């Protein structure tokens, strides 16, 4: 009886510890009201499926297949009703901010791409109806448009933010801007964030040793950083020749563990092949042994 009591006590303590380490994922009320500005389309769904398979499938598995990763806390199958009953804003907030072990996709996927992923997930949620943006104008927030130029004299990346209002385009004052460079595994922030001036401009320096392609080209981007959700995220990208020319092969051009299947390291291919041969050897050996035992028994 005493041993049983200690076992129960241990289970309770373990449960409390897990709960303390993984508190509920609370979404602010103003973020729950966030909606997509456009209607979901078959093209968005197709793009969302490709993005999901690239960025989410390894943990969450294929929707409806229940083949999500066996990690703690469990990622779960995103086709389940408990996901389908969440508002679009809740899903968008969770994808954007992340929560360990799930990474934040703010710097990996653009806002449009995150909405495309949600449109794909919604295809598995029966009874879902997308909110009409025109009927929920109050939840949309400020609409911002960005433009990027390069000042060759001051050698600065200039970002102009324009707020789209009913009265027409107006300079977006005080908008926090992040500038990043596109890399294979995501976006790398270049400098500290800056706020736009009264005229809607923000200027950014960049590292003089920034690696580019063989011609010095780098893909730069800028976006509005607004965790409070009072502005609709805006993103602009452009290719500028401001990097140091670097003639290095792409990550998928050489044999490496992170490359494509055809470019896997030779030792890995040999190890895998040998493992398959050994496994099949033992399977065939067991089958033949069972058949020999049956022959001996029959004899």
Secondary structure, DSSP 4 states (H G I P E B T S, - for coil): -HHHHHHHHHHHHHHHHHHHHS------HHHHT---SS---HHHHHHHHHHHHHHTHHHH-STTS------SS----TTSHHHHTS-HHHHHHHHHH-BTTBPP-TTTS-HHHHHHHHHHHHTTSTT--PPPGGGGGGGT-EEEEEEEEEETTTTEEEEEEEEEETTEEEE-TT-EEEEEEEETTEEEE-S--EE--TTSEEEE---TT-B--TT--EEEEEEE--TT--EE--EEEEEES-SBP-----TTTS--TTS-GGG--HHHHHHHHHHHHHHHHHHHHHHHHHHHHHHHHH-
